[in-house]
């Protein structure tokens, strides 16, 4: 693999994601919601941080940026459409642009719905998808700014990626998402298995991520929705689920 990825837990249930380019040793970090756990992970990897990638502007994804920039001199990359509400960008990108982590090229994907300026980063050589709060394991982000049509379109772009793609999302929401997903598809055997695996992982204090896109296509009711209207109904039910 040209790029490898590891989860960096932060805040109460967030993940930042640390990427390393095998050829050059270049290190990138996606969505640092706080600095301290990111610094610990970076120091364990040799004390180098070259790039910070941002999927969207929410504080729990960007609050560690300035401390990390000051400590490591990392360049910050984020959406041009959201430059006015992101930390200062060294590189403002648009959907369809490419970013480079060392010798590994990543694609910028438009992924609005949770926020209007949300983007994702896909690294084919490594099968890594950094999807922020658009796609969760067994769920999707709340429609805080965009519409169900926006989210349906965004998820359509993501679900077209290869099934071995590693879904690296912004939160450890899988267990609660599984409980809801089982109310949508109670007879889905793959979902039943996944829910059991998730319960076991969380009981052992282990993360449920990353997960392959192929698994999500079998189990995630939002990826399996056949229309924006169906997604809207599922999302409304999830918003009211307790």
Secondary structure, 3 states (H helix, E strand, C coil): CCEEEEEEEECCCEEEEEEEECCCCCEEEECCCCHHHHHHHHHHCCCCCCEEECCCCCHHHHCCHHHHHHHHCCEEEEEHHHHHHCCCCCEEECCCCEEEECCEEEEEEECCCCCCCCEEEEECCCCEEEEECCEECCEECCCCCCCHHHHHHHHHHHHCCCCCCEEEECECCHHHHHHHHHHHCCCCHHHHHHHHHHHHHHHCCCCCCCEEHHHHHHHCHHHHCCCHHHHHHHHHHHHCCC
